[in-house]
């Protein structure tokens, strides 16, 4: 009985020591109910975040303080403190609205942001910007033009290329249907591939609802909803760092079962 009691006491002390060293998963590390990122009038929305690799996050959002929707950003450190201007860094305030920003770390204490931009008129184009750790914009003011092809570009995404740059992709309506296009941009903001992007797939009917992840070698994996048969199926592709598609042209079928398959999600298998 004494041995059991001692064992229970030791176990209890072990648990208490562990709890004192490692906070519980539910314990709030920053301010209760959240740290303030931006409170400018009138509204902020569509916030997206990316890890900074050091316990903090990079944030980007839509901001209507100028009357149009513009792109702003902030870096929150591991203690929950804003690193850049308290009101956020202006990423783009060009004429008309900018929408749907997405953000990744550049791997060097900065971030890369991509968005859809209405500046030429009624159709959306794709622009991108890089910010360093001091909050300075490193590329063309108001963003590098990634794609200005006819028709709308939509559902823009980006992944790191492992060299401080990025691969950007989007659903593109230049042919009348949605196809998937991509572009690679260096850490200096130089566009590497064909102007307005290389095609991932241009099959019949719509290819959209895509996701992408880095392949660990400067390229990217893609998966998307595909209507080439008139039904919703799932296809995938691997693109290398030079923009070459390594699998079947226009995509490898993942699932073409009867009925409808939509909204694919990707994760790396470690190999």
C-alpha positions in Angstrom: 0.0 0.0 0.0 2.9 2.4 0.9 4.6 1.6 -2.4 1.4 2.4 -4.3 1.0 5.7 -2.4 4.6 6.6 -3.1 4.1 5.8 -6.8 1.0 8.0 -6.9 2.8 10.9 -5.3 5.7 10.6 -7.7 3.3 10.4 -10.6 1.5 13.5 -9.4 4.7 15.4 -9.0 5.8 14.4 -12.5 2.5 15.7 -13.9 2.8 19.0 -12.0 6.4 19.5 -13.1 5.4 18.9 -16.7 2.6 21.3 -16.5 4.8 24.0 -15.0 7.3 23.6 -17.8 5.0 23.0 -20.8 1.8 25.2 -20.8 -1.4 23.3 -21.8 -2.5 23.4 -25.4 -5.5 25.4 -24.4 -3.6 28.1 -22.4 -3.5 31.5 -24.1 0.0 32.7 -24.7 -0.9 36.2 -25.9 -3.6 38.6 -24.6 -6.8 37.0 -23.6 -9.4 37.3 -26.4 -6.6 38.1 -28.9 -3.9 40.6 -29.7 -4.8 43.7 -31.7 -3.4 43.6 -35.2 -5.2 46.5 -36.8 -8.1 48.8 -35.7 -8.1 51.4 -38.5 -11.6 52.7 -39.6 -13.7 51.4 -41.1 -13.2 47.7 -41.8 -10.6 45.0 -42.2 -11.4 41.6 -43.6 -10.1 38.5 -45.4 -7.1 38.1 -43.0 -4.5 35.4 -44.0 -1.5 34.4 -41.9 1.8 32.5 -42.4 4.3 31.3 -39.8 7.5 33.3 -39.5 9.3 30.2 -38.4 10.2 31.8 -35.0 6.9 31.6 -33.1 5.3 34.6 -34.7 3.1 35.2 -37.8 2.9 37.4 -40.9 -0.6 38.7 -41.5 -2.2 40.2 -44.6 -5.7 41.6 -45.0 -8.2 43.7 -47.0 -8.5 47.2 -45.7 -11.1 49.8 -46.7 -9.6 52.8 -44.9 -9.1 54.7 -48.3 -12.6 53.9 -49.6 -11.4 51.1 -51.8 -10.2 47.6 -50.8 -6.5 47.7 -50.4 -3.8 45.3 -49.2 -2.1 45.7 -45.8 0.3 43.5 -43.8 1.8 43.1 -40.3 4.4 41.0 -38.6 3.5 39.8 -35.1 6.4 38.4 -33.1 6.4 35.4 -30.8 5.3 37.6 -27.9 2.3 38.9 -29.8 3.7 42.3 -30.5 3.4 44.1 -33.9 6.9 44.5 -35.4 6.0 46.9 -38.2 3.8 50.1 -38.2 1.0 49.7 -35.6 -1.6 50.4 -38.3 0.0 47.9 -40.7 2.3 48.2 -43.8 0.7 49.4 -47.0 1.3 46.7 -49.6 -0.9 48.1 -52.4 -3.3 51.0 -52.5 -3.6 51.3 -56.3 -6.7 52.7 -58.1 -9.8 50.5 -57.7 -9.8 47.5 -55.4 -7.4 44.7 -54.6 -8.9 41.4 -53.2 -8.0 37.9 -52.0 -4.5 38.4 -50.6 -2.4 35.3 -49.6 0.9 35.3 -47.8 3.9 33.1 -47.2 7.2 33.6 -45.4 10.2 34.3 -47.7 12.5 32.3 -45.4 14.5 35.3 -44.5 12.4 37.1 -41.8 10.2 38.6 -44.5 7.0 37.7 -46.5 5.7 37.5 -50.0 2.1 38.4 -50.7 0.0 37.8 -53.8 -3.5 39.2 -54.7 -6.1 39.8 -57.3 -6.2 43.4 -58.6 -8.9 45.4 -60.4 -6.6 48.3 -61.3 -7.0 48.0 -65.1 -10.8 48.0 -65.1 -13.5 45.4 -64.5 -11.4 42.2 -64.8 -9.0 40.9 -62.1 -5.2 40.5 -62.7 -2.5 39.0 -60.5 0.1 41.0 -58.6 2.7 40.2 -55.9 5.0 42.0 -53.5 7.8 41.1 -51.1 8.4 42.7 -47.7 11.6 42.5 -45.7 12.0 42.3 -41.9 12.0 46.1 -41.6 8.6 46.4 -43.4 10.2 47.7 -46.6 8.6 46.8 -50.0 11.3 45.1 -52.0 9.6 44.8 -55.4 7.9 47.3 -57.8 5.7 49.8 -55.8 2.1 48.5 -55.6 3.3 45.1 -56.8 4.9 43.1 -59.6 2.4 42.2 -62.4 2.2 38.4 -62.6 -0.7 38.0 -65.1 -2.7 40.5 -67.0 -4.2 38.1 -69.6 -7.7 38.7 -71.0 -10.6 37.5 -68.8 -10.6 37.1 -65.0 -7.9 35.5 -62.9 -9.2 33.9 -59.7 -8.3 31.8 -56.7 -4.7 32.8 -56.5 -2.3 30.8 -54.4 1.5 30.7 -53.8 4.2 28.5 -52.3 7.9 29.1 -51.6 10.5 28.0 -54.2 13.2 27.4 -51.7 15.4 30.2 -52.9 13.6 33.2 -51.5 11.1 33.5 -54.3 7.8 31.9 -55.0 5.6 29.9 -57.4 2.3 31.6 -57.9 -0.8 29.9 -59.5 -4.3 30.9 -60.3 -7.5 29.9 -62.1 -7.5 31.7 -65.5 -10.4 32.5 -67.8 -8.5 33.7 -70.8 -10.0 30.9 -73.0 -13.5 31.4 -71.8 -13.3 28.5 -69.4 -11.3 28.3 -66.2 -7.8 26.8 -66.6 -4.9 26.7 -64.2 -1.8 28.8 -64.9 1.4 29.4 -62.9 4.4 31.7 -62.7 7.7 31.7 -60.8 9.1 34.9 -59.3 12.7 35.3 -57.9 13.6 36.8 -54.6 14.3 40.0 -56.6 10.8 40.1 -58.1 11.9 38.9 -61.5 9.3 36.9 -63.5 11.1 33.7 -64.8 8.6 32.0 -67.0 6.5 33.0 -70.0 4.7 36.3 -69.7 1.2 35.8 -68.1 2.2 32.3 -67.0 2.6 28.7 -68.0 -0.4 26.4 -68.2 -0.8 23.6 -65.7 -3.8 22.4 -67.5 -6.0 23.8 -70.3 -8.3 20.8 -70.8 -11.9 21.1 -72.0 -14.4 22.9 -69.7 -13.4 24.2 -66.3 -10.4 23.3 -64.1 -10.5 25.2 -60.8 -10.9 24.7 -57.1 -7.1 23.9 -57.1 -4.6 23.7 -54.2 -0.8 23.6 -54.3 2.1 22.7 -52.0 5.8 22.9 -52.5 7.6 19.7 -53.6 10.8 20.5 -51.6 12.9 20.8 -54.8 11.8 24.2 -56.1 8.6 22.9 -57.8 5.1 22.3 -56.7 2.3 19.7 -56.5 -1.2 20.7 -57.8 -4.6 19.1 -57.4 -7.8 20.5 -58.8 -11.5 19.9 -59.7 -11.7 19.0 -63.3 -14.8 19.0 -65.6 -13.3 17.7 -68.8 -15.8 14.8 -68.9 -18.7 17.0 -67.9 -18.5 15.7 -64.4 -16.5 16.9 -61.4 -13.3 14.8 -61.0 -10.0 15.3 -59.3 -6.7 15.5 -61.2 -3.1 16.3 -60.1 0.2 17.4 -61.5 3.8 17.8 -60.4 5.7 20.8 -61.8 9.5 21.2 -61.5 11.5 24.4 -60.8 11.7 25.1 -64.5 8.0 25.0 -65.0 7.9 21.5 -66.6 5.0 19.3 -66.0 6.4 15.9 -64.9 3.3 13.8 -64.9 0.6 13.2 -67.6 -0.1 16.2 -69.9 -3.0 18.2 -68.4 -2.9 16.1 -65.2 -3.0 12.7 -63.7 -6.4 11.4 -62.8 -6.8 11.0 -59.0 -10.5 10.1 -58.9 -12.9 9.9 -61.8 -15.6 7.9 -60.1 -19.3 8.4 -60.9 -20.8 11.4 -59.2 -19.0 14.5 -58.1 -15.6 15.0 -56.5 -14.6 18.5 -55.5 -12.3 20.6 -53.2 -9.1 18.6 -53.1 -6.6 19.0 -50.3 -2.8 18.2 -50.5 -0.2 17.3 -48.0 3.4 16.1 -48.4 4.3 12.4 -47.8 7.8 13.2 -46.7 9.4 11.6 -49.8 
